[in-house]
Amino acid sequence: MLKTYTFTKIFGPGTTQKGIFDDVVKPKILDFINGQTSTLLTYGASGSGKTFTVIGTDQEPGVVPRSLEYLFRTLPQISKDPFAKPLPTGEVTILSDSDCRKEKLLCESLLNASSSSVDKIQHVKTYSAMQQRLSNEPVAQLEDHSNISIAVWVSFAEIYNEQIFDLLQFDPPRGKQRPRLRLGMSNGQAYIKNLCNVSVSSGQEAYQILQHGIHNLNYAPTRLNSHSSRSHSIFTIKLVQVSNLDGGSFVSTFNFCDLAGSERSKKTLNAGDRLKESNSINSSLLVLGRCISAVRNLQKQDDNKMVPFRESKLTQLFQRALGGYEDIAMIVNISPSREMFDESQHVLNFSAVAKEISIERKLEPRKKKNRFSQLVEKGNDAPSEEDDGNVEQLRNAVLFLQNELEQQRNEFEVTEKINRDYVIQGYEKLMEEVEVHTKKRIEDAKDYVRVRYEQKLRNMSRKYEQLLKESEQKSNVIEISSSDEESDDSASNKKKLQVLNDTLNEGVRDFRELKEKYQLLENEYMLLKEKCCELETELMSYRQERTDYVNESDDAC
């Protein structure tokens, strides 16, 4: 059965990267410079060439390197010292000197944080080769930029197993997981909280940071692709324009989203973690397809059904673009392999529905029928102009309250982080004081036991030596008296022998008492040693509690 698909543009197998960029991406980059926000999705089955289309090689640069080169060659020279930074709310904050130094240091650390110096040199050489190939490509010319200051910021995130991660964060310590990020809302626009934005002044810096994020992407081999991406990656460029006359500012955004390839487990033969990743990828793409179909039906039939944007992080993040409020395009890659025919047909069905979404027709807010509307319908009466004015005032009040709520939520998060850091610092200081005090107690106990033990031993030694000397002196006296006075009577000799025996017995008793005291001191020393061991164990438990508390605080963040 023959089935026909309709698309905006179809590129044959002989199409070059330049042709795709000129037809699809270049007009959007021009609109981006003029202040329009755009999103470019690449979609296709696993191994169909999506990443090649986005990144390319040094001989065939992809749409992202070409966009970077086109952008920075069109814009005036950008200073390495950033002066303004975009906020998630769409506003711009002017950086102080200290904040400017911090942002500049962050950029330099990322540029020097390649996995090895060889990788850094290779990235520089690759982009230099790309620049050389693109040097003859024409670029746009700005009419008048003398009264405008410009800054460019980039960010890189991935959605892996429905969890958002920052690809520009440095590797966490061993044993710790990468911090998971959450989505926030501001003025009806979803954004990624705490996502790292880096100021860049050239296409080469942006490309090096892009490669740093690619190095952190989740890749794994499958039966269909030996280097398969296991997540959706989103590389974002933000252009900040500030007027030097009145201080007015404007931010435009360009999102490059490389969607993970759809997979069938019976062909990939995935198992374990790979199977879990495939299920997550297919589920996310399924929600994307449902949202596109729902938006198409809403625009064509004025249906009032809810679009399931919130069922996936991807669709929630690009809700405005999918709803027709922002410019969006999709590059669909088709695999020429006969083995991938079923996947290619599914991709064509999916993208054909996406083609039918009209950017000009925006989604209207979902209306709910209430009791008032039913009464109006029954009475065939239209609301008065006064009612329309009240409704408009209520809408403005709701928008104001939503903005105020979001601002208070952001302030609360900042305050909570400050309080949490204060508690952690206080707890760490307390643990350090406990550790120092415990160590001092242990050392004091050791010194006390050593001094007391040495003193007892010295006293015992002196007393024992004194007893030995007295015994020797008494023995000599007895020998001399027995040789010189042999004529003395036996009664006198017996009396002297009795005295000597008494003295020796007393010395033996004293020696035994000293021995018992020595044993008591030794037992006391052993008890103190056990106490020291208990104190050391208690100190180790305090340290472990502090480590667990800090880990829990990091997870809470």
BELCOR-V923419 format. One line per field, one symbol per residue. phi: phi as a letter, one per 30 degrees, with the letter a starting at -180 (. if undefined). A space follows every 10 residues. Layout:
phi=???
This chain:
phi=.dbcccbdab cddddcdddd dddcceeddd ddddjcdbbb ccblddidjd ddddcibddb ddddeddddd ddddddecdd cdcbbdcddj dbcddddddd dddddddddd dccddadddd dddddddddd eddcdcddbd bddbbdcbcb bbbbbbbbcc hibcbcdcdd edeejccddd cbcbbbhicd bcdiddccdb caddddddde dddddcddca dbdcbdbddc adcbcccccc bbddccidba bcbbccccdd ddbcddcdhd aidddddddd dddddddddd dddddddddd chdcdddddd dbdddddcdd dddjdbdbbb ccccdddddc dddddddddd dddddddcdd cdddedccdc dddddddddh ccdddddddd dddddddddd dddddddddd dddddddddd dddddddddd dddddddddd dddddddddd dddddddddd dddddddddd dddddddddd ddddbddddd dddddddddd dddddddddd dddddddddd dddddddddd dddddddddd dedddddddd ddddddd
